[in-house]
Structures are given as C-alpha cells and as structure tokens.
Amino acid sequence: MTTLPMRQVAFFVEDARIAARAHHAAFGSGPFFVADNIPLARAVHRGVEQVLDHTSAYGQWGDVMVEFVHQNNPGPSPFRDIYPEGSGRWGMHHIAVFVDDVDAEIARFSEAGAACALRAEMTDGFVFAFADTTATLGVMTELYAPTRTLLDFYAMVAQAAKDWRGGDPIKTIRMT
C-alpha cells in the first residue's frame, strides 16, 4: 500500500485575495503568496485540451499549506466540475499529495475508479494532475512530484509563517 500524506488543502473561491485575508483574520494563517494568471503550457480537462487561467493564494495553516484558487476564464475545469459556473457556490476543492511519478499515479487512481479530471503542465515543465476522488472522498486529489523547486516553495511559505511579524498578509509573486 502506498502512503501519500496530505501536503495541502485547497479551496475554490470567488476571489483568492479576499478569501486569504478572511482566512488570515479567522485563523491567523499566512502570510499568503498570490500568483495571478498562473501560466500553463497545456491543460487537458477530461481528455480535452482547454485554456485554464487561474490565480492562487498560498499560505501556511499550522502544519499544512492552504491554497485559495479562483478561475479567471469561463469554461470547463476541474474547479467547475464541483462548483458549476454561475452557481455562486464555493468551497473545499482538493487535497494535494506528493507522488514519485504523476502519470503512474494518474493510472493507479484511474484503475481505482478516480478518473483524471486534469493533467496540466506549467511553462517550466512542472506537471500536476487532479484525480477525481469526489465520489469517495468528497474532494479532488491533486498529484505532483516533489521537485526541488516545489520543495523550496513549500519551505519558503512555511518559513514565512514562522517569521511573520504582522503587516499586509498578501504578497504578490510571479510564477513562470
């Protein structure tokens, strides 16, 4: 049996910055690092290539990273699979786990009945995917390999929380 500890919990929201500020006020999480219009070289949603333009706010909430994400463009996506466009509904969307091989895990999850809702590649070659585990877990499961860049990002967010001394909890960053 494979053990895949949760590394992140993510919420689909109307506005990532507003949600991050509200979460910070309620729980003391953060600070949050917001990446606007995260660049994707390719996004395949349920077997169909799609444009997916999204913004995410990443912060630390105790021992786990928390993400707030909103979609900037209309159209199908793993976010809209759970929270349909125009529904006015928002909420928990996925948990994230580190895996050694994203494509092998997509196949393993698919064989277990959790189809691939999204396989995406960022412009730097980083690959992530969503297994549709909503029928069994109530949320999607995000899969990505713990590359040095990703591990450094997680460590930076965690350290920022430890070093937090107040001020604006929102910091804008750029992802390539």
FIKOLZA-1660 file (N, C-alpha, C; in steps of 0.1 Angstrom, whole numbers, plus 5000, padded with zeros to 4 digits):
% residues 176
   i   px   py   pz ch aa at
   1 5008 4988 5000  A  M  N
   1 5000 5000 5000  A  M CA
   1 5009 5013 5000  A  M  C
   2 5005 5022 4992  A  T  N
   2 5012 5035 4991  A  T CA
   2 5007 5045 5002  A  T  C
   3 5016 5051 5009  A  T  N
   3 5012 5061 5018  A  T CA
   3 5015 5075 5012  A  T  C
   4 5004 5083 5011  A  L  N
   4 5005 5096 5005  A  L CA
   4 5000 5107 5015  A  L  C
   5 5009 5112 5023  A  P  N
   5 5004 5122 5033  A  P CA
   5 4999 5135 5026  A  P  C
   6 4989 5141 5032  A  M  N
   6 4984 5154 5026  A  M CA
   6 4994 5165 5028  A  M  C
   7 4997 5172 5018  A  R  N
   7 5006 5184 5018  A  R CA
   7 4999 5197 5017  A  R  C
   8 4987 5197 5012  A  Q  N
   8 4980 5210 5010  A  Q CA
   8 4965 5207 5010  A  Q  C
   9 4957 5217 5015  A  V  N
   9 4943 5217 5014  A  V CA
   9 4939 5229 5006  A  V  C
  10 4930 5228 4996  A  A  N
  10 4927 5239 4987  A  A CA
  10 4912 5242 4986  A  A  C
  11 4909 5254 4985  A  F  N
  11 4895 5259 4984  A  F CA
  11 4893 5267 4971  A  F  C
  12 4882 5264 4964  A  F  N
  12 4878 5272 4952  A  F CA
  12 4870 5283 4957  A  F  C
  13 4874 5295 4953  A  V  N
  13 4867 5307 4959  A  V CA
  13 4864 5317 4948  A  V  C
  14 4856 5327 4951  A  E  N
  14 4854 5338 4941  A  E CA
  14 4866 5347 4939  A  E  C
  15 4873 5350 4950  A  D  N
  15 4885 5359 4949  A  D CA
  15 4895 5354 4959  A  D  C
  16 4907 5349 4953  A  A  N
  16 4917 5343 4962  A  A CA
  16 4923 5353 4972  A  A  C
  17 4924 5366 4969  A  R  N
  17 4929 5375 4979  A  R CA
  17 4920 5378 4990  A  R  C
  18 4907 5379 4987  A  I  N
  18 4897 5382 4997  A  I CA
  18 4896 5370 5006  A  I  C
  19 4896 5358 5000  A  A  N
  19 4895 5345 5008  A  A CA
  19 4907 5344 5017  A  A  C
  20 4919 5347 5012  A  A  N
  20 4931 5346 5020  A  A CA
  20 4931 5356 5032  A  A  C
  21 4926 5368 5029  A  R  N
  21 4925 5378 5040  A  R CA
  21 4915 5373 5051  A  R  C
  22 4904 5368 5047  A  A  N
  22 4894 5363 5056  A  A CA
  22 4899 5351 5064  A  A  C
  23 4906 5342 5058  A  H  N
  23 4912 5331 5065  A  H CA
  23 4923 5335 5075  A  H  C
  24 4931 5345 5070  A  H  N
  24 4941 5350 5079  A  H CA
  24 4934 5356 5092  A  H  C
  25 4924 5364 5090  A  A  N
  25 4917 5371 5101  A  A CA
  25 4910 5360 5110  A  A  C
  26 4905 5350 5105  A  A  N
  26 4898 5340 5113  A  A CA
  26 4907 5330 5120  A  A  C
  27 4918 5326 5113  A  F  N
  27 4927 5315 5118  A  F CA
  27 4942 5319 5120  A  F  C
  28 4946 5331 5116  A  G  N
  28 4960 5335 5118  A  G CA
  28 4969 5328 5108  A  G  C
  29 4963 5323 5097  A  S  N
  29 4971 5316 5087  A  S CA
  29 4979 5327 5079  A  S  C
  30 4989 5322 5071  A  G  N
  30 4996 5331 5062  A  G CA
  30 5010 5335 5068  A  G  C
  31 5016 5344 5061  A  P  N
  31 5011 5353 5050  A  P CA
  31 5009 5345 5038  A  P  C
  32 5002 5351 5028  A  F  N
  32 4998 5344 5016  A  F CA
  32 5006 5350 5004  A  F  C
  33 5010 5341 4996  A  F  N
  33 5017 5345 4984  A  F CA
  33 5008 5342 4972  A  F  C
  34 5004 5353 4965  A  V  N
  34 4994 5352 4954  A  V CA
  34 5001 5353 4941  A  V  C
  35 4998 5343 4933  A  A  N
  35 5003 5342 4919  A  A CA
  35 4990 5344 4910  A  A  C
  36 4991 5355 4902  A  D  N
  36 4980 5358 4893  A  D CA
  36 4982 5351 4879  A  D  C
  37 4972 5347 4873  A  N  N
  37 4972 5341 4859  A  N CA
  37 4984 5332 4858  A  N  C
  38 4983 5321 4866  A  I  N
  38 4994 5311 4866  A  I CA
  38 4996 5305 4852  A  I  C
  39 5008 5306 4846  A  P  N
  39 5009 5302 4832  A  P CA
  39 5010 5287 4830  A  P  C
  40 5001 5282 4822  A  L  N
  40 5001 5268 4818  A  L CA
  40 5005 5266 4803  A  L  C
  41 5014 5257 4801  A  A  N
  41 5018 5254 4787  A  A CA
  41 5007 5246 4781  A  A  C
  42 5000 5237 4789  A  R  N
  42 4990 5228 4785  A  R CA
  42 4981 5224 4796  A  R  C
  43 4968 5223 4793  A  A  N
  43 4958 5218 4803  A  A CA
  43 4948 5209 4796  A  A  C
  44 4947 5197 4800  A  V  N
  44 4938 5187 4794  A  V CA
  44 4928 5183 4805  A  V  C
  45 4916 5188 4803  A  H  N
  45 4905 5185 4812  A  H CA
  45 4896 5174 4807  A  H  C
  46 4896 5163 4813  A  R  N
  46 4888 5151 4810  A  R CA
  46 4890 5148 4795  A  R  C
  47 4903 5148 4791  A  G  N
  47 4906 5143 4778  A  G CA
  47 4906 5154 4767  A  G  C
  48 4901 5166 4770  A  V  N
  48 4900 5177 4760  A  V CA
  48 4909 5188 4764  A  V  C
  49 4918 5193 4755  A  E  N
  49 4926 5204 4758  A  E CA
  49 4918 5217 4760  A  E  C
  50 4921 5224 4771  A  Q  N
  50 4913 5236 4774  A  Q CA
  50 4923 5247 4779  A  Q  C
  51 4918 5259 4778  A  V  N
  51 4925 5270 4784  A  V CA
  51 4921 5270 4799  A  V  C
  52 4931 5271 4808  A  L  N
  52 4928 5273 4822  A  L CA
  52 4936 5284 4828  A  L  C
  53 4930 5295 4831  A  D  N
  53 4937 5307 4837  A  D CA
  53 4932 5308 4851  A  D  C
  54 4941 5306 4860  A  H  N
  54 4937 5307 4874  A  H CA
  54 4947 5315 4883  A  H  C
  55 4942 5319 4894  A  T  N
  55 4950 5327 4904  A  T CA
  55 4950 5319 4917  A  T  C
  56 4961 5318 4924  A  S  N
  56 4961 5311 4936  A  S CA
  56 4969 5319 4947  A  S  C
  57 4964 5318 4959  A  A  N
  57 4970 5323 4971  A  A CA
  57 4975 5312 4980  A  A  C
  58 4987 5311 4983  A  Y  N
  58 4993 5300 4991  A  Y CA
  58 4998 5306 5004  A  Y  C
  59 4994 5299 5015  A  G  N
  59 4999 5303 5028  A  G CA
  59 5000 5291 5037  A  G  C
  60 5005 5292 5049  A  Q  N
  60 5007 5281 5058  A  Q CA
  60 4996 5282 5069  A  Q  C
  61 4990 5271 5072  A  W  N
  61 4979 5270 5082  A  W CA
  61 4983 5259 5091  A  W  C
  62 4990 5262 5102  A  G  N
  62 4996 5252 5110  A  G CA
  62 5007 5244 5103  A  G  C
  63 5005 5231 5102  A  D  N
  63 5015 5222 5096  A  D CA
  63 5012 5220 5081  A  D  C
  64 5001 5225 5076  A  V  N
  64 4998 5223 5062  A  V CA
  64 4997 5236 5054  A  V  C
  65 5000 5235 5041  A  M  N
  65 4998 5246 5032  A  M CA
  65 4983 5247 5029  A  M  C
  66 4978 5259 5028  A  V  N
  66 4964 5262 5024  A  V CA
  66 4965 5270 5011  A  V  C
  67 4956 5267 5002  A  E  N
  67 4955 5274 4989  A  E CA
  67 4941 5279 4987  A  E  C
  68 4940 5291 4982  A  F  N
  68 4927 5296 4977  A  F CA
  68 4929 5299 4962  A  F  C
  69 4920 5294 4954  A  V  N
  69 4922 5295 4940  A  V CA
  69 4909 5300 4934  A  V  C
  70 4910 5309 4924  A  H  N
  70 4899 5312 4916  A  H CA
  70 4902 5311 4901  A  H  C
  71 4892 5309 4893  A  Q  N
  71 4894 5307 4879  A  Q CA
  71 4891 5321 4872  A  Q  C
  72 4900 5325 4863  A  N  N
  72 4899 5338 4857  A  N CA
  72 4891 5337 4844  A  N  C
  73 4890 5326 4838  A  N  N
  73 4883 5325 4825  A  N CA
  73 4871 5316 4826  A  N  C
  74 4861 5318 4817  A  P  N
  74 4850 5309 4817  A  P CA
  74 4854 5295 4811  A  P  C
  75 4845 5286 4813  A  G  N
  75 4847 5273 4807  A  G CA
  75 4850 5261 4816  A  G  C
  76 4850 5249 4811  A  P  N
  76 4852 5237 4819  A  P CA
  76 4865 5237 4826  A  P  C
  77 4865 5231 4837  A  S  N
  77 4878 5229 4845  A  S CA
  77 4874 5219 4857  A  S  C
  78 4885 5214 4863  A  P  N
  78 4882 5206 4875  A  P CA
  78 4875 5214 4886  A  P  C
  79 4877 5227 4886  A  F  N
  79 4871 5235 4896  A  F CA
  79 4856 5236 4893  A  F  C
  80 4852 5238 4881  A  R  N
  80 4838 5239 4876  A  R CA
  80 4831 5225 4877  A  R  C
  81 4839 5215 4877  A  D  N
  81 4833 5201 4879  A  D CA
  81 4825 5200 4892  A  D  C
  82 4831 5207 4902  A  I  N
  82 4825 5206 4915  A  I CA
  82 4816 5218 4918  A  I  C
  83 4820 5230 4914  A  Y  N
  83 4813 5242 4916  A  Y CA
  83 4810 5249 4902  A  Y  C
  84 4798 5245 4896  A  P  N
  84 4795 5250 4883  A  P CA
  84 4795 5265 4882  A  P  C
  85 4799 5269 4870  A  E  N
  85 4799 5283 4867  A  E CA
  85 4786 5289 4868  A  E  C
  86 4785 5301 4875  A  G  N
  86 4772 5308 4877  A  G CA
  86 4764 5303 4889  A  G  C
  87 4769 5292 4896  A  S  N
  87 4762 5286 4907  A  S CA
  87 4763 5295 4920  A  S  C
  88 4773 5303 4920  A  G  N
  88 4776 5311 4932  A  G CA
  88 4780 5302 4944  A  G  C
  89 4784 5290 4941  A  R  N
  89 4789 5281 4952  A  R CA
  89 4804 5280 4952  A  R  C
  90 4810 5279 4964  A  W  N
  90 4824 5279 4965  A  W CA
  90 4827 5269 4977  A  W  C
  91 4839 5264 4978  A  G  N
  91 4842 5256 4989  A  G CA
  91 4855 5248 4987  A  G  C
  92 4857 5238 4996  A  M  N
  92 4868 5229 4996  A  M CA
  92 4868 5222 4982  A  M  C
  93 4880 5222 4976  A  H  N
  93 4881 5216 4963  A  H CA
  93 4890 5204 4962  A  H  C
  94 4902 5205 4968  A  H  N
  94 4911 5194 4967  A  H CA
  94 4921 5193 4978  A  H  C
  95 4927 5182 4980  A  I  N
  95 4939 5180 4988  A  I CA
  95 4950 5177 4978  A  I  C
  96 4962 5180 4982  A  A  N
  96 4974 5177 4974  A  A CA
  96 4983 5167 4981  A  A  C
  97 4989 5159 4973  A  V  N
  97 4999 5149 4977  A  V CA
  97 5011 5149 4968  A  V  C
  98 5022 5145 4974  A  F  N
  98 5034 5144 4965  A  F CA
  98 5035 5129 4961  A  F  C
  99 5038 5127 4948  A  V  N
  99 5040 5114 4943  A  V CA
  99 5053 5113 4935  A  V  C
 100 5058 5101 4933  A  D  N
 100 5071 5100 4926  A  D CA
 100 5069 5102 4911  A  D  C
 101 5058 5097 4905  A  D  N
 101 5055 5097 4891  A  D CA
 101 5040 5101 4889  A  D  C
 102 5038 5113 4884  A  V  N
 102 5024 5118 4883  A  V CA
 102 5016 5109 4873  A  V  C
 103 5022 5105 4862  A  D  N
 103 5014 5097 4852  A  D CA
 103 5011 5084 4858  A  D  C
 104 5021 5078 4865  A  A  N
 104 5018 5064 4871  A  A CA
 104 5007 5065 4881  A  A  C
 105 5007 5076 4889  A  E  N
 105 4996 5078 4899  A  E CA
 105 4983 5081 4893  A  E  C
 106 4983 5088 4882  A  I  N
 106 4970 5090 4874  A  I CA
 106 4964 5077 4870  A  I  C
 107 4973 5068 4865  A  A  N
 107 4968 5055 4861  A  A CA
 107 4963 5047 4873  A  A  C
 108 4971 5047 4884  A  R  N
 108 4967 5040 4896  A  R CA
 108 4953 5045 4901  A  R  C
 109 4951 5058 4902  A  F  N
 109 4939 5064 4907  A  F CA
 109 4927 5060 4897  A  F  C
 110 4930 5061 4884  A  S  N
 110 4920 5057 4874  A  S CA
 110 4916 5043 4875  A  S  C
 111 4925 5034 4877  A  E  N
 111 4922 5020 4879  A  E CA
 111 4913 5018 4891  A  E  C
 112 4914 5026 4901  A  A  N
 112 4906 5025 4913  A  A CA
 112 4893 5033 4912  A  A  C
 113 4890 5038 4900  A  G  N
 113 4877 5045 4897  A  G CA
 113 4877 5060 4899  A  G  C
 114 4889 5066 4900  A  A  N
 114 4890 5080 4901  A  A CA
 114 4897 5086 4889  A  A  C
 115 4889 5090 4879  A  A  N
 115 4893 5094 4866  A  A CA
 115 4902 5107 4867  A  A  C
 116 4910 5109 4857  A  C  N
 116 4919 5121 4857  A  C CA
 116 4910 5132 4852  A  C  C
 117 4908 5142 4861  A  A  N
 117 4900 5154 4858  A  A CA
 117 4908 5164 4851  A  A  C
 118 4921 5165 4853  A  L  N
 118 4930 5174 4847  A  L CA
 118 4944 5169 4848  A  L  C
 119 4951 5171 4837  A  R  N
 119 4966 5169 4836  A  R CA
 119 4971 5182 4830  A  R  C
 120 4979 5189 4837  A  A  N
 120 4984 5202 4833  A  A CA
 120 4999 5203 4834  A  A  C
 121 5005 5211 4825  A  E  N
 121 5019 5214 4825  A  E CA
 121 5022 5229 4825  A  E  C
 122 5030 5233 4835  A  M  N
 122 5033 5247 4835  A  M CA
 122 5044 5250 4825  A  M  C
 123 5046 5263 4822  A  T  N
 123 5056 5267 4812  A  T CA
 123 5070 5262 4815  A  T  C
 124 5073 5259 4828  A  D  N
 124 5087 5255 4832  A  D CA
 124 5088 5239 4831  A  D  C
 125 5077 5233 4827  A  G  N
 125 5077 5218 4826  A  G CA
 125 5071 5211 4838  A  G  C
 126 5068 5218 4848  A  F  N
 126 5062 5212 4860  A  F CA
 126 5048 5206 4857  A  F  C
 127 5046 5193 4861  A  V  N
 127 5033 5187 4858  A  V CA
 127 5025 5185 4871  A  V  C
 128 5012 5187 4870  A  F  N
 128 5003 5184 4881  A  F CA
 128 4990 5178 4875  A  F  C
 129 4983 5171 4883  A  A  N
 129 4971 5165 4879  A  A CA
 129 4961 5164 4890  A  A  C
 130 4948 5163 4886  A  F  N
 130 4937 5161 4896  A  F CA
 130 4931 5148 4893  A  F  C
 131 4931 5139 4903  A  A  N
 131 4923 5127 4902  A  A CA
 131 4909 5130 4908  A  A  C
 132 4899 5126 4901  A  D  N
 132 4885 5129 4906  A  D CA
 132 4881 5119 4917  A  D  C
 133 4884 5122 4929  A  T  N
 133 4881 5114 4941  A  T CA
 133 4869 5119 4948  A  T  C
 134 4861 5127 4941  A  T  N
 134 4849 5133 4948  A  T CA
 134 4839 5122 4952  A  T  C
 135 4837 5112 4944  A  A  N
 135 4827 5101 4948  A  A CA
 135 4831 5094 4961  A  A  C
 136 4844 5093 4964  A  T  N
 136 4848 5086 4976  A  T CA
 136 4853 5095 4987  A  T  C
 137 4859 5106 4984  A  L  N
 137 4864 5115 4994  A  L CA
 137 4857 5128 4995  A  L  C
 138 4849 5132 4985  A  G  N
 138 4842 5144 4986  A  G CA
 138 4850 5156 4980  A  G  C
 139 4862 5154 4977  A  V  N
 139 4871 5164 4971  A  V CA
 139 4880 5157 4960  A  V  C
 140 4886 5165 4952  A  M  N
 140 4896 5160 4942  A  M CA
 140 4909 5158 4950  A  M  C
 141 4918 5150 4943  A  T  N
 141 4932 5148 4948  A  T CA
 141 4941 5153 4938  A  T  C
 142 4950 5163 4942  A  E  N
 142 4960 5169 4933  A  E CA
 142 4973 5160 4935  A  E  C
 143 4979 5157 4924  A  L  N
 143 4991 5149 4924  A  L CA
 143 5002 5157 4918  A  L  C
 144 5014 5158 4924  A  Y  N
 144 5026 5164 4918  A  Y CA
 144 5038 5158 4925  A  Y  C
 145 5049 5158 4917  A  A  N
 145 5062 5153 4921  A  A CA
 145 5069 5164 4929  A  A  C
 146 5075 5160 4940  A  P  N
 146 5082 5169 4949  A  P CA
 146 5096 5173 4943  A  P  C
 147 5095 5182 4932  A  T  N
 147 5108 5187 4926  A  T CA
 147 5115 5196 4936  A  T  C
 148 5127 5199 4934  A  R  N
 148 5135 5208 4942  A  R CA
 148 5128 5222 4943  A  R  C
 149 5123 5227 4932  A  T  N
 149 5116 5240 4931  A  T CA
 149 5104 5240 4940  A  T  C
 150 5096 5229 4939  A  L  N
 150 5084 5228 4947  A  L CA
 150 5087 5227 4962  A  L  C
 151 5096 5219 4965  A  L  N
 151 5100 5217 4979  A  L CA
 151 5105 5230 4985  A  L  C
 152 5113 5238 4977  A  D  N
 152 5118 5251 4981  A  D CA
 152 5106 5261 4983  A  D  C
 153 5096 5260 4974  A  F  N
 153 5084 5269 4976  A  F CA
 153 5077 5265 4989  A  F  C
 154 5074 5253 4991  A  Y  N
 154 5067 5249 5003  A  Y CA
 154 5075 5253 5016  A  Y  C
 155 5088 5252 5015  A  A  N
 155 5097 5256 5027  A  A CA
 155 5096 5271 5029  A  A  C
 156 5096 5278 5018  A  M  N
 156 5096 5293 5019  A  M CA
 156 5083 5298 5025  A  M  C
 157 5072 5291 5021  A  V  N
 157 5058 5295 5026  A  V CA
 157 5058 5292 5041  A  V  C
 158 5063 5280 5045  A  A  N
 158 5063 5276 5059  A  A CA
 158 5072 5285 5067  A  A  C
 159 5083 5289 5062  A  Q  N
 159 5093 5298 5069  A  Q CA
 159 5087 5312 5071  A  Q  C
 160 5080 5316 5060  A  A  N
 160 5074 5330 5061  A  A CA
 160 5064 5330 5073  A  A  C
 161 5056 5319 5075  A  A  N
 161 5047 5318 5085  A  A CA
 161 5054 5319 5099  A  A  C
 162 5065 5312 5100  A  K  N
 162 5072 5312 5113  A  K CA
 162 5078 5326 5116  A  K  C
 163 5082 5333 5105  A  D  N
 163 5089 5346 5107  A  D CA
 163 5079 5358 5107  A  D  C
 164 5066 5355 5105  A  W  N
 164 5055 5365 5104  A  W CA
 164 5055 5374 5116  A  W  C
 165 5056 5387 5113  A  R  N
 165 5056 5398 5124  A  R CA
 165 5045 5408 5121  A  R  C
 166 5035 5405 5113  A  G  N
 166 5024 5414 5110  A  G CA
 166 5026 5421 5097  A  G  C
 167 5017 5430 5095  A  G  N
 167 5017 5438 5082  A  G CA
 167 5007 5432 5072  A  G  C
 168 5008 5436 5060  A  D  N
 168 4999 5431 5050  A  D CA
 168 5001 5416 5048  A  D  C
 169 4991 5407 5049  A  P  N
 169 4993 5393 5048  A  P CA
 169 4993 5388 5033  A  P  C
 170 4992 5397 5024  A  I  N
 170 4991 5394 5010  A  I CA
 170 5004 5399 5003  A  I  C
 171 5011 5390 4996  A  K  N
 171 5023 5393 4989  A  K CA
 171 5021 5387 4975  A  K  C
 172 5023 5395 4965  A  T  N
 172 5021 5391 4951  A  T CA
 172 5035 5385 4946  A  T  C
 173 5034 5373 4940  A  I  N
 173 5045 5367 4934  A  I CA
 173 5042 5364 4919  A  I  C
 174 5053 5360 4912  A  R  N
 174 5051 5356 4898  A  R CA
 174 5056 5342 4896  A  R  C
 175 5048 5334 4890  A  M  N
 175 5052 5320 4886  A  M CA
 175 5055 5320 4871  A  M  C
 176 5065 5312 4868  A  T  N
 176 5069 5311 4854  A  T CA
 176 5066 5297 4849  A  T  C
% end
